Amino acid sequence: MIHQSPAFSFILRLSCPDQPGWLGRISSVIGEVDGLIGSVAVVGVHEDVITRDMVISATNEEHVKKIVERVQAIDGVSAISMTDRTFAMHRGGKIEVRSRIPVKDRDDLSMAYTPGVARVCRAIAEDPDAAFSLTIRRNTVAVVSDGTAVLGLGNIGPRAAMPVMEGKAILFKEFGGVNAFPICLEANGVDAIVETCTRLAPTFGGINLEDIASPNCFEIERQLTEQVDIPVFHDDQHGTAIVVLAALRNAFKVTGKEITNVRTVISGAGAAGVAIAKLLQSAGMRQIVLCDRRGAIHRERDQKTTAVKQWIAENTNPENVKGSLGDAVRGADVFIGVSGPNVLSVDDVRRMASKAIVFAMANPDPEIDPDLARPCAAVVATGRSDYPNQINNVLCFPGLFRGLLAVQSRRVTEPMKTAAAAAIANVISDDELKPDYIIPSVFDRRVGVAVAQAVARVAVETGVARHSPQEADVLWPS
């Protein structure tokens, strides 16, 4: 099925005779090869030749090439240039650092820098926690990656990971009012990353670990949580798990199922899959089966296993389900995919329990085409923005860190995660719930506020907050 995406949109500048019918002819050719025209703008007219910019969306890079070739083949049409809109957005980087205060005269300079700044330095030396109110530490998060597990691209290294971390920083600011800075490390193994982050910790109010491969990500988060006095959160694990739990809460309302009675199959036994399983268990789910490339993980499987796989074998799959992913999903109520494209078939979905729930979240290509799954399942969700029910971590991490920073929390706790999931789910009222609306839009500004308030409240209640701010501090950091 053709599904055009803004991720593969481009601006095609072309010229043709300034006469009736030419624009329609060009548009028809683009439509014949499934290009989606977004807008058309006149650039100029000269000697009966008109030049236009056409914004066109495609499905992938090959599709872009095909559209351009077909337009170029039209007699009388000249393709002048093609601009990839996604690459144009990233040129020069997507973020910058700006001053919050003006320095317009000697008075400003004396207070912002020497000699006045020395007074503030001495105040922090006497009370190190004063850095949370007197420096950027109050509202700044480090987004740390080693580039070993970037999106669905795998181990592409720290330099290639930078565009993702920049994007993460934008989302922190846009949806949580949190300043974030990308830090991509040329580091080998757990010790190097832990040491680097520990040394950087005095600059930041929190650390968001991102796109670090399993199993290192588990140990890095564990050690950092023990060694630094600020919250450490691996978003690929816990952010995903929180939003999945939020979506499932509402999906169960739509289907009339109960979390304690369903059987769930998770495709993908890495960081996200394990975190989802743990959070669902803490929420009351009993029947969970995790599958990796070899199929269901069970207690009798003969393999040299990692500590993570051993935990899975010992703590999930109580009925000791065996076989392939297809075998595991037979009769299951819920499928959660955090693995790779096209691992689930339409027949697999048909063999699930009635009113099946399918979360196919691999990006950019899901475990099953949502358009194929939808006729066979009661609720379908993906990780993509161009389908309904997007399971997107941006629903969680900006508000979560907003709440953590507002109360100067020392760590992230399990009760905070379940509170964040409930806050996300409750943004949608029961009257609004329907199969294609079980999770709020990432642009719903109520979400970040609700999550921040819930997390801040739990941080104070569980004793990990340094102070209890007014509600306004949670919503409007200054």
Rosetta blueprint (number, residue, H / E / L):
1 M L
2 I L
3 H L
4 Q L
5 S E
6 P E
7 A E
8 F E
9 S E
10 F E
11 I E
12 L E
13 R E
14 L E
15 S E
16 C E
17 P E
18 D L
19 Q L
20 P L
21 G L
22 W H
23 L H
24 G H
25 R H
26 I H
27 S H
28 S H
29 V H
30 I H
31 G H
32 E H
33 V L
34 D L
35 G L
36 L E
37 I E
38 G E
39 S E
40 V E
41 A E
42 V E
43 V E
44 G E
45 V E
46 H E
47 E L
48 D L
49 V E
50 I E
51 T E
52 R E
53 D E
54 M E
55 V E
56 I E
57 S E
58 A E
59 T L
60 N L
61 E H
62 E H
63 H H
64 V H
65 K H
66 K H
67 I H
68 V H
69 E H
70 R H
71 V H
72 Q H
73 A L
74 I L
75 D L
76 G L
77 V L
78 S E
79 A E
80 I E
81 S E
82 M E
83 T E
84 D E
85 R H
86 T H
87 F H
88 A H
89 M H
90 H H
91 R L
92 G L
93 G L
94 K L
95 I L
96 E L
97 V L
98 R L
99 S L
100 R L
101 I L
102 P L
103 V L
104 K L
105 D L
106 R H
107 D H
108 D H
109 L H
110 S H
111 M H
112 A H
113 Y L
114 T L
115 P L
116 G L
117 V H
118 A H
119 R H
120 V H
121 C H
122 R H
123 A H
124 I H
125 A H
126 E H
127 D L
128 P H
129 D H
130 A H
131 A H
132 F H
133 S H
134 L H
135 T L
136 I H
137 R H
138 R H
139 N H
140 T E
141 V E
142 A E
143 V E
144 V E
145 S E
146 D L
147 G L
148 T L
149 A L
150 V E
151 L L
152 G L
153 L L
154 G E
155 N L
156 I L
157 G H
158 P H
159 R H
160 A H
161 A H
162 M H
163 P H
164 V H
165 M H
166 E H
167 G H
168 K H
169 A H
170 I H
171 L H
172 F H
173 K H
174 E H
175 F H
176 G H
177 G L
178 V L
179 N E
180 A E
181 F E
182 P E
183 I E
184 C E
185 L L
186 E L
187 A L
188 N L
189 G H
190 V H
191 D H
192 A H
193 I H
194 V H
195 E H
196 T H
197 C H
198 T H
199 R H
200 L H
201 A H
202 P H
203 T H
204 F L
205 G L
206 G E
207 I E
208 N E
209 L E
210 E L
211 D L
212 I L
213 A L
214 S L
215 P L
216 N H
217 C H
218 F H
219 E H
220 I H
221 E H
222 R H
223 Q H
224 L H
225 T H
226 E H
227 Q H
228 V L
229 D L
230 I L
231 P L
232 V E
233 F E
234 H E
235 D H
236 D H
237 Q H
238 H H
239 G H
240 T H
241 A H
242 I H
243 V H
244 V H
245 L H
246 A H
247 A H
248 L H
249 R H
250 N H
251 A H
252 F H
253 K H
254 V H
255 T H
256 G L
257 K L
258 E L
259 I L
260 T L
261 N L
262 V L
263 R E
264 T E
265 V E
266 I E
267 S E
268 G L
269 A L
270 G L
271 A H
272 A H
273 G H
274 V H
275 A H
276 I H
277 A H
278 K H
279 L H
280 L H
281 Q H
282 S H
283 A L
284 G L
285 M L
286 R L
287 Q E
288 I E
289 V E
290 L E
291 C E
292 D E
293 R L
294 R L
295 G E
296 A E
297 I L
298 H L
299 R L
300 E L
301 R L
302 D L
303 Q L
304 K L
305 T L
306 T L
307 A H
308 V H
309 K H
310 Q H
311 W H
312 I H
313 A H
314 E H
315 N H
316 T L
317 N L
318 P L
319 E L
320 N L
321 V L
322 K L
323 G L
324 S L
325 L H
326 G H
327 D H
328 A H
329 V H
330 R L
331 G L
332 A L
333 D L
334 V E
335 F E
336 I E
337 G E
338 V L
339 S L
340 G L
341 P L
342 N L
343 V L
344 L L
345 S L
346 V H
347 D H
348 D H
349 V H
350 R H
351 R L
352 M L
353 A L
354 S L
355 K L
356 A L
357 I E
358 V E
359 F E
360 A E
361 M L
362 A L
363 N L
364 P L
365 D L
366 P L
367 E L
368 I L
369 D L
370 P H
371 D H
372 L H
373 A H
374 R H
375 P H
376 C H
377 A L
378 A L
379 V E
380 V E
381 A E
382 T E
383 G L
384 R L
385 S L
386 D L
387 Y L
388 P L
389 N L
390 Q E
391 I L
392 N L
393 N H
394 V H
395 L H
396 C L
397 F H
398 P H
399 G H
400 L H
401 F H
402 R H
403 G H
404 L H
405 L H
406 A H
407 V L
408 Q L
409 S E
410 R L
411 R L
412 V L
413 T L
414 E H
415 P H
416 M H
417 K H
418 T H
419 A H
420 A H
421 A H
422 A H
423 A H
424 I H
425 A H
426 N H
427 V L
428 I L
429 S L
430 D L
431 D L
432 E L
433 L L
434 K E
435 P L
436 D L
437 Y E
438 I L
439 I L
440 P L
441 S L
442 V L
443 F L
444 D L
445 R L
446 R H
447 V H
448 G H
449 V H
450 A H
451 V H
452 A H
453 Q H
454 A H
455 V H
456 A H
457 R H
458 V H
459 A H
460 V H
461 E H
462 T L
463 G L
464 V L
465 A E
466 R L
467 H L
468 S L
469 P L
470 Q L
471 E H
472 A H
473 D H
474 V H
475 L H
476 W L
477 P L
478 S L
